[in-house]
Amino acid sequence: MIGKLTGTLLEKNPPEVLLDCHGVGYEVNVPMSTFYNLPAVGERVSLLTQFIVREDAQLLYGFATAPERQAFRELIKISGVGPRTALSILSGMGVGDLAQAISLQESGRLVKVPGIGKKTAERLLLELKGKLGADIGAVRGAANSDAQADILQALLALGYNDKEAAAALKALPVDVGVSDGIKLALKSLAK
């Protein structure tokens, strides 16, 4: 019903913002990724929105990008994942990271998000497989190979963060084996 709002940003109280659109103030819940990219209070802003009607409330959720909104829509379709949980997931990890976790079936990355337990993480992986990563295209094709996934897991297990591990993975030849790939990745990370 309400797909986009453009107006003046009146208040910023995470995760909620107040947006004035021609004299009407809209309270919009946003993920932290959107919140951090908002302009200063008093500036104009545009947000893509998702309007949710429940028995006891009518809520607006806002997003800076179309992939964020699409990921939110896919998440709330899953049984047991409501808008608040979906917002928490998108606040805890970017859309690209979420798509990569789903493509590589890494429940451990989802469990790190507050409010997501092991069962919910496994349900997310099962129900979003092929939907989120394919639609958003955030995952490099080579990362789908077993060797690439094993190398990524090894780097994460060694304590490197997602960004460092992904950067090291991109520098590797596509057809590299697991043991050689880990050695090369560690060499590139040591620089």
N, C-alpha and C positions, 0 to 999 in steps of 0.2 A: 504494500500500500504506500508507504513512504520509502522511497528508494534512495534519495539523496537530499541532503540539507546543505545550504550555503548561507552563511551569515557571519555575524560578529561573535567572537569568542568572549563570553562574559566571565566565566569562572572555570577554574581547573582544580578539581578535587579528585585525585585518582581513586577509582577508575572512571569517575563521572565528570563530564563537562557540561556546561550550560551554554547553549548556542542561541543567540537572538536572531531570528529570521523575520524581518519586517514587523517587529513588535511582539512576536510570539517567542517565548523562551522554551526551548526543548532541552530536557535533561537526557543526555546520551551517554551510555556506558561504552567505554572504548578499551581495547587491549593496551597494555603498556607500550607495545611497539608503536602504536598510533599515538599514544599520549606523549611519548618522548619527542615525536616529530611535529607536534602542534606548535603554531606560532604563539607569540606573546598574547596576553589578555588584551582585548581591544582590537586585535587584528582580524581580518576576514579569513574564513576557513571553509572548506568543502569536505563533507564526509559522506561516503556511501553508507547507507543504513540498512538495517534489518529490523522490521517492526514485529514484535511478538506480543500476542494477546493471550493472557491466561485468565482463569476465573477471577483472580484477585488483583490483577495488574495489567497494564499495557506498557510495554517497555521498548525503548529504542536502543539499538546497539550500533555504534558507528565504527567505520574503518577507513583508513587512509588510502588503501589500495583495493582493487577488485580481487586479487588473489586472496587477501585476508578475509574478505567477505565471503568468497566462495568456500574457503576452508571452514569458516564458521558455519555456513549452511550445511556442509557435509557432516561436520561434527554433531550438530544438533539433531540430525536424522537418526543417530545411533541411540538405541535404547539405553537408558541410564545416563546419558550425557545431555544435560540441560544447558541453557544459555550461559549460566554462571561458570560451569565446568569448561565449556568451550572457550569462554573468555580467558579463563585461567590457563588453559593449554596454549592459547595464542599469546598470552603474556609471558609464559615461561619459555617458549621457543618460537623462533620465526617460522614462517610458512615453509621456507626452503628446508629448514632443519626437520620440520614435521614430515614433509614429503619424503625426505631422505630416510628418516627413521622408519617410515611405513614401507618404503621400497626395499629397505634392507632388513625389515622385520626385527627392529631393535626395540624390544619392550623396555629395556633398561633405561633408555633415554627418556621414555614417556613417564616412567615411574618417578623420575626426578622432579616432575612437575607437582606442586602441592595439590592434594585432592585426587590424585590419580594413583590407584592401587594396581597391583599386579593383574587382577582379573579385568579391570577396566582397560588397562593398557593392552592386554591380549585381545579384548573385544575390538578396540580401536584398530589394531593391526589387521585383524581378520576382516572387518567390515569396510575399511578404507583401502585395502589392497587393490591396486589398479585404478582407483578413483582419483585420489588426491595427487599422487605423483604424476600420473599421466595427464591430468587436467592442467596442472600448474607447470609441469615441465622443469622443475627446479633441480632435478637430479640428473647428473651427467650420465649418459648412456653406459659408459664403461664401468660406472660404480655398481651396476647390476650384476657384473660377473662375480662368480664365487671367490676368485682370487682377490679382487678389489675389496670385496666385503670383508674377507678374512684379514687383509692388511689393515683396513680401517679399524676393525675390532681390536687388533693387536695394538695399534697406536693409542686407541682410547683406553685400553687396559693398562698401558704403560704410563698413563696419567696426562697425555696430551689432550687439549680441549678439542671440540668439534672443528673449530676454525683452523687450528694448526694441522690437525689430521687431514682435513679436506684439502688444504693447500699442498701438503706433502703428497697426497694421492694424485692431485692434478699433474704434478711434475713427473710422475712415473710413466714409463712406456705402457701402452694399453695391454700388451701381451705378456707382461712380466709375471713370473711365478711368485708364490706367496713368500718364500724365504728370501729370495733376491729382492722382492718388492719392499719387505720390511727393512732389510739392510739399506737399500737406497733411500727410503723414506727417512730413516733415522739419520743418515748422513746429511740429507738436505735440512733436517730439523736442527742438527747440531751447528749449522753455519750461523 
